[in-house]
């Protein structure tokens, strides 16, 4: 019996491209490691443990330690900690802060998200989302003060106030720098009453994804925050300069406020006499999978390493906190579920391998 002839391979070009990308990754890891030996920008990781048990959380921290992660960014989410007024449950954040402290990692705590009982009524919205701002800022300020009283003694000295307030998704029905400024002032005063030496960040500014009044570019929003006196009160500016599917160094990026616009943001800060104020990258990453604008797993790894390489040259920037450690789900078509450097079963993607290799070369 004879077999049919094997048809010509149609995957060879794809394999050659994959090999080329892997070779580039290897060279980038080597370059990042050499630069890091001279004084790397600290890297961090955003974590969402999504109901993980203690053993899984510890395993994830072990992986971050292998990557030489210096910062852990975690939501201190009011909506989930104090679902009922006066009855907070700190167990989840207690575990995260404890694990970080054991490994010598610093925590960036994100104060955000409003429980149902404290949400403002927003015209055109049902009020069911925790992204709605508080009806009474004093309630949120009280929560921030209690959080600081709990975690400052455990080493938490850095706080990010809200998340992406310059877009409707996190500040419905549309962003308002004056409203955010009032919230920032209330929270900053509460935290500094506990820890005068704390570091308080403007909530990570999102790129502008579309031309719409419901989104304001980071540059324009920061200008508004300087105009109303809010930015001057911050110790640093948090930004989320996503550029996918482009690489961080690519000139052509689809979003206003991506990695290519970081220097313009720096110009705003310096132009207001604030040159000593750092720009923190509190989220950066790229989604894998099959969703719109997703990238290959190899390109995800390359993007994360290239961002690190660029920030080594910009002494006004950093730390660099990647988004995120673990995929948010297993649906490859859902962009939001595929930013992790680990899959949802904790299997590493090439990005995790590259970060571990770079981390092992730079030392723990």
C-alpha positions as CSV (number, residue, x, y, z in Angstrom):
1,X,0.0,0.0,0.0
2,X,1.4,3.3,-1.0
3,X,0.7,6.7,0.7
4,X,-0.4,9.8,-1.2
5,X,2.3,12.4,-1.7
6,X,2.5,15.0,1.0
7,X,1.2,18.4,-0.3
8,X,3.6,21.3,-0.2
9,X,3.6,23.0,3.3
10,X,1.6,26.2,3.5
11,X,2.8,26.9,7.1
12,X,6.5,27.2,6.3
13,X,6.4,31.0,5.9
14,X,4.5,31.3,9.2
15,X,7.1,29.1,11.0
16,X,9.9,31.2,9.5
17,X,8.2,34.4,10.8
18,X,7.7,32.8,14.2
19,X,11.4,31.8,14.3
20,X,12.4,35.3,13.3
21,X,10.3,36.8,16.1
22,X,11.7,34.4,18.6
23,X,15.3,35.4,17.6
24,X,14.4,39.0,18.0
25,X,12.9,38.3,21.4
26,X,16.1,36.5,22.5
27,X,18.2,39.6,21.4
28,X,15.8,41.9,23.2
29,X,16.0,39.9,26.4
30,X,19.8,40.1,26.2
31,X,19.6,43.9,25.6
32,X,17.2,44.5,28.4
33,X,19.3,42.5,30.8
34,X,22.5,44.4,29.9
35,X,20.7,47.7,30.3
36,X,19.1,46.6,33.6
37,X,22.4,45.7,35.0
38,X,23.2,49.4,34.8
39,X,20.1,50.4,36.6
40,X,16.8,49.1,35.3
41,X,13.4,50.8,35.5
42,X,11.5,48.9,38.1
43,X,8.9,46.6,36.6
44,X,5.5,45.7,38.1
45,X,2.5,43.6,37.4
46,X,-1.2,44.3,37.7
47,X,-3.0,41.4,39.4
48,X,-6.6,40.3,39.5
49,X,-6.9,37.1,41.4
50,X,-10.6,36.5,40.5
51,X,-11.5,34.2,43.3
52,X,-8.2,32.3,43.4
53,X,-7.5,30.3,46.5
54,X,-4.5,30.9,48.7
55,X,-2.3,28.3,47.0
56,X,-2.9,29.8,43.6
57,X,-2.2,33.3,44.8
58,X,1.1,32.1,46.3
59,X,2.0,30.4,43.0
60,X,1.3,33.6,41.1
61,X,3.5,35.5,43.5
62,X,6.3,33.0,43.0
63,X,6.1,33.6,39.2
64,X,6.3,37.3,39.8
65,X,9.3,36.8,42.0
66,X,11.0,34.9,39.2
67,X,10.4,37.9,36.9
68,X,12.0,40.2,39.4
69,X,8.8,42.1,39.8
70,X,9.3,45.0,42.2
71,X,5.7,46.4,42.1
72,X,2.3,44.8,42.5
73,X,-0.6,46.9,41.4
74,X,-3.9,45.8,42.9
75,X,-7.4,47.2,43.3
76,X,-8.4,48.2,46.7
77,X,-11.9,48.2,45.4
78,X,-14.4,49.9,47.6
79,X,-17.3,48.2,45.8
80,X,-16.1,44.8,46.8
81,X,-14.6,45.5,50.2
82,X,-17.6,47.3,51.6
83,X,-20.6,45.9,49.9
84,X,-22.7,46.9,52.9
85,X,-22.0,50.1,54.7
86,X,-19.8,49.7,57.8
87,X,-19.1,46.0,57.1
88,X,-15.8,45.8,55.2
89,X,-14.2,42.5,54.2
90,X,-10.4,43.0,53.8
91,X,-9.4,39.4,53.5
92,X,-8.5,39.5,49.8
93,X,-6.4,42.6,50.0
94,X,-4.8,41.5,53.3
95,X,-3.6,38.4,51.5
96,X,-2.1,40.3,48.6
97,X,-0.4,42.9,50.8
98,X,1.0,40.1,53.0
99,X,2.4,38.1,50.0
100,X,4.0,41.2,48.5
101,X,5.7,42.1,51.8
102,X,7.1,38.6,52.2
103,X,8.8,38.9,48.8
104,X,10.0,42.5,49.2
105,X,7.6,43.8,46.5
106,X,6.0,47.2,46.8
107,X,2.3,47.7,46.4
108,X,0.5,50.3,44.3
109,X,-3.0,50.3,45.7
110,X,-5.8,51.5,43.3
111,X,-8.6,53.2,45.2
112,X,-11.6,53.0,43.0
113,X,-15.1,51.6,42.3
114,X,-18.3,52.5,44.2
115,X,-20.6,50.1,46.1
116,X,-24.2,50.1,45.1
117,X,-25.3,51.9,48.3
118,X,-23.0,54.8,47.7
119,X,-23.2,55.5,43.9
120,X,-24.3,58.7,42.3
121,X,-27.2,58.7,40.0
122,X,-26.0,59.2,36.4
123,X,-28.5,60.3,33.7
124,X,-28.8,57.7,31.0
125,X,-27.2,55.0,33.1
126,X,-28.9,52.4,35.4
127,X,-26.5,52.9,38.3
128,X,-25.6,49.2,38.4
129,X,-21.9,49.7,37.6
130,X,-19.3,50.2,40.3
131,X,-17.6,52.6,37.9
132,X,-20.0,55.4,38.8
133,X,-18.5,58.0,41.1
134,X,-19.6,58.3,44.7
135,X,-22.7,60.4,45.5
136,X,-21.0,61.7,48.7
137,X,-17.2,62.2,48.4
138,X,-16.9,62.0,52.2
139,X,-17.9,58.4,52.1
140,X,-15.1,57.6,49.7
141,X,-12.6,59.7,51.6
142,X,-13.5,57.8,54.8
143,X,-12.9,54.5,53.0
144,X,-9.5,55.7,51.7
145,X,-8.5,56.8,55.2
146,X,-9.4,53.5,56.7
147,X,-7.5,51.7,53.9
148,X,-4.5,53.8,54.6
149,X,-4.7,53.2,58.4
150,X,-4.8,49.4,57.7
151,X,-2.1,49.2,55.0
152,X,0.4,52.0,55.6
153,X,1.8,50.1,58.7
154,X,2.3,47.1,56.4
155,X,4.4,49.1,53.9
156,X,1.8,50.4,51.4
157,X,3.0,53.9,50.6
158,X,1.7,54.4,47.0
159,X,-1.9,55.0,46.0
160,X,-3.6,55.5,42.6
161,X,-6.8,57.5,42.8
162,X,-9.5,55.9,40.5
163,X,-8.8,54.3,37.1
164,X,-8.9,55.9,33.7
165,X,-11.2,58.9,34.6
166,X,-10.6,60.5,31.2
167,X,-13.0,58.1,29.4
168,X,-16.7,57.4,29.8
169,X,-16.2,53.7,30.6
170,X,-14.8,54.7,34.0
171,X,-16.4,58.0,34.4
172,X,-20.0,57.9,33.0
173,X,-21.7,59.5,31.3
174,X,-18.6,61.5,30.2
175,X,-15.3,62.5,31.8
176,X,-15.1,65.7,33.8
177,X,-11.8,66.9,35.1
178,X,-13.4,69.2,37.7
179,X,-15.4,66.3,39.1
180,X,-12.4,64.1,39.2
181,X,-10.4,66.9,40.8
182,X,-12.9,67.1,43.7
183,X,-12.6,63.4,44.2
184,X,-8.8,63.4,44.0
185,X,-8.6,66.2,46.6
186,X,-10.8,64.5,49.1
187,X,-8.9,61.2,48.8
188,X,-5.5,62.8,48.9
189,X,-6.3,64.7,52.0
190,X,-7.6,61.6,53.7
191,X,-4.6,59.5,52.9
192,X,-2.0,62.3,53.8
193,X,-3.8,62.6,57.1
194,X,-2.5,59.1,57.8
195,X,0.8,59.2,56.0
196,X,2.2,62.7,55.0
197,X,5.0,61.0,53.1
198,X,2.8,58.9,50.9
199,X,2.9,58.9,47.1
200,X,-0.4,59.7,45.4
201,X,-1.0,59.3,41.7
202,X,-3.5,60.8,39.3
203,X,-5.5,57.8,38.3
204,X,-4.0,56.0,35.3
205,X,-5.1,58.0,32.2
206,X,-6.4,55.9,29.3
207,X,-5.6,56.5,25.6
208,X,-8.4,58.1,23.6
209,X,-9.8,55.3,21.5
210,X,-12.3,57.3,19.5
211,X,-13.1,60.9,18.5
212,X,-16.0,61.6,20.9
213,X,-16.9,64.0,23.8
214,X,-17.0,60.9,26.0
215,X,-13.2,60.5,25.7
216,X,-10.5,63.0,26.4
217,X,-6.9,62.5,25.4
218,X,-4.4,62.2,28.3
219,X,-2.6,65.3,27.2
220,X,-5.8,67.4,27.1
221,X,-7.1,65.9,30.4
222,X,-3.8,66.5,32.2
223,X,-3.9,70.2,30.9
224,X,-7.4,70.5,32.5
225,X,-6.1,69.0,35.7
226,X,-3.3,71.6,35.8
227,X,-5.8,74.3,35.1
228,X,-8.0,73.4,38.0
229,X,-5.1,72.8,40.4
230,X,-5.4,69.1,40.8
231,X,-2.3,67.9,39.0
232,X,-0.1,70.1,41.2
233,X,-1.3,68.2,44.3
234,X,-0.3,64.8,42.9
235,X,3.1,63.2,43.5
236,X,3.1,61.5,40.1
237,X,1.0,61.0,37.0
238,X,-0.3,57.5,36.2
239,X,-0.9,56.6,32.6
240,X,-1.9,53.6,30.5
241,X,-0.1,54.1,27.1
242,X,-1.5,51.1,25.2
243,X,-0.3,50.9,21.6
244,X,-1.5,47.5,20.4
245,X,-1.4,46.2,17.7
246,X,1.5,48.6,17.1
247,X,4.8,48.2,19.0
248,X,5.6,50.9,21.5
249,X,8.3,52.4,19.3
250,X,6.2,52.5,16.1
251,X,5.3,56.0,14.9
252,X,1.9,54.9,13.6
253,X,-0.3,54.1,16.5
254,X,-4.1,54.0,16.4
255,X,-4.8,55.6,19.7
256,X,-4.3,59.2,21.0
257,X,-2.3,58.8,24.1
258,X,-0.4,55.6,23.4
259,X,3.3,54.9,24.0
260,X,4.2,57.3,21.2
261,X,2.6,60.2,23.0
262,X,4.4,59.8,26.4
263,X,6.9,62.5,25.5
264,X,4.0,64.9,24.8
265,X,2.6,64.2,28.2
266,X,6.0,64.8,29.7
267,X,6.1,68.2,27.9
268,X,2.8,69.1,29.7
269,X,4.3,68.3,33.1
270,X,7.5,70.1,32.4
271,X,5.7,73.1,30.9
272,X,3.9,73.6,34.2
273,X,7.2,73.7,36.1
274,X,6.7,70.1,37.4
275,X,9.7,68.6,35.7
276,X,10.6,66.6,38.9
277,X,7.3,64.8,38.7
278,X,7.5,61.3,37.3
279,X,5.2,59.7,34.8
280,X,4.3,56.2,36.1
281,X,3.2,53.6,33.5
282,X,0.6,51.9,35.7
283,X,-0.7,49.7,32.9
284,X,0.9,48.6,29.7
285,X,0.3,45.4,27.7
286,X,-1.1,43.8,24.6
287,X,-3.9,41.2,24.2
288,X,-3.2,37.9,22.5
289,X,-6.0,35.7,21.0
290,X,-8.2,36.3,18.0
291,X,-10.0,39.5,19.0
292,X,-9.9,42.8,17.2
293,X,-6.4,44.4,17.3
294,X,-5.0,41.3,19.1
295,X,-1.4,40.4,18.6
296,X,0.5,37.1,18.5
297,X,2.0,35.8,21.7
298,X,5.5,36.4,20.4
299,X,4.5,40.0,19.5
300,X,3.1,40.5,23.0
301,X,6.4,39.5,24.5
302,X,8.3,41.8,22.1
303,X,6.0,44.7,23.0
304,X,6.6,44.3,26.7
305,X,10.3,44.1,26.4
306,X,10.5,47.0,24.0
307,X,8.5,49.2,26.4
308,X,11.0,48.4,29.1
309,X,13.9,49.2,26.7
310,X,12.4,52.6,25.9
311,X,11.8,53.5,29.5
312,X,15.4,52.8,30.4
313,X,16.2,55.9,28.3
314,X,13.5,58.2,29.8
315,X,14.6,59.0,33.3
316,X,11.4,60.9,33.9
317,X,9.3,57.7,33.6
318,X,8.7,54.6,35.5
319,X,8.1,52.3,37.1
320,X,6.6,50.2,34.3
321,X,3.7,48.1,35.5
322,X,2.4,45.5,33.0
323,X,-1.2,44.6,32.4
324,X,-1.6,41.9,33.5
325,X,-0.3,38.7,35.1
326,X,-3.1,36.2,34.3
327,X,-5.7,36.1,31.5
328,X,-9.1,37.1,32.6
329,X,-10.8,34.1,30.9
330,X,-10.4,31.5,28.2
331,X,-12.3,33.0,25.3
332,X,-9.6,33.9,22.7
333,X,-12.0,36.3,20.9
334,X,-12.6,38.5,24.0
335,X,-9.8,41.1,23.9
336,X,-10.3,42.0,27.6
337,X,-9.6,38.3,28.7
338,X,-6.3,38.0,27.0
339,X,-3.8,40.5,28.3
340,X,-2.2,38.1,30.7
341,X,1.4,36.8,30.4
342,X,0.0,33.6,31.9
343,X,-3.0,31.8,30.6
344,X,-6.0,31.4,32.9
345,X,-4.6,28.0,33.9
346,X,-1.4,29.7,34.8
347,X,0.6,28.2,31.9
348,X,3.2,30.8,30.7
349,X,3.0,32.6,27.4
350,X,6.2,33.6,25.7
351,X,6.0,37.0,27.4
352,X,6.2,35.3,30.8
353,X,9.2,33.2,29.7
354,X,10.9,36.4,28.4
355,X,10.3,38.3,31.6
356,X,11.6,35.4,33.7
357,X,14.7,35.2,31.6
358,X,15.2,39.0,31.9
359,X,14.5,38.8,35.6
360,X,17.0,36.0,36.2
361,X,19.7,38.0,34.4
362,X,19.1,41.2,36.4
363,X,19.0,39.5,39.8
364,X,16.4,39.4,42.5
